[in-house]
Amino acid sequence: MARAQKEEFSVDELLRTIRADSRYKKFKRIVETTSERLKIENDRNEALALHLARTSGTLYGKKQYSARSLLEAEANDMAARSRWVHIRVQASIHLNLLDEACDAIKRHIFTQYYDELRGFSNEQQRKALVERVQGVAMDLITDGKSLLDMLDQLIKDADQSSFSMGRMVNVLEMLQNSKGKVL
């Protein structure tokens, strides 16, 4: 007995079907809304501007022995660090929402379109289809994670700088209290 011919499998037709699905439309709205709220390039530019404006990087020569310069630099670093943390928290909230939306649409596609996905010859092709559906969201997540990594480095640098400036203040205090005695 001859085998029944398998229906012609069409990736484009499956993509059209998925994109017409109400859950996909919800996913797309989440991606669009998050994309509007997540200002990656603006946040990156602001973070770098704050970093360039830090005065702690200019403490050399006599300035490094000036209590006033150290305090100004430390206050400047604290303000920049606070803003970096604020930017990071906001970006993290949006990226987590995108990540959850990607997981949800992936589960939905794998369960709702199980029979249609069997037309693919292997698991890699099925995953590639889901990644194609999630494309814009995944690009945003990648860019967002890059922003988070940069912010983490800037925050760590500010913390280390603050620690060092604190030690410098202690040294200045010791020098001032020594009244010319050799320590």
Helices and strands as residue ranges (DSSP letters): H 11-20, H 22-37, H 40-52, G 56-58, G 61-65, H 67-112, H 114-117, H 123-133, H 135-178
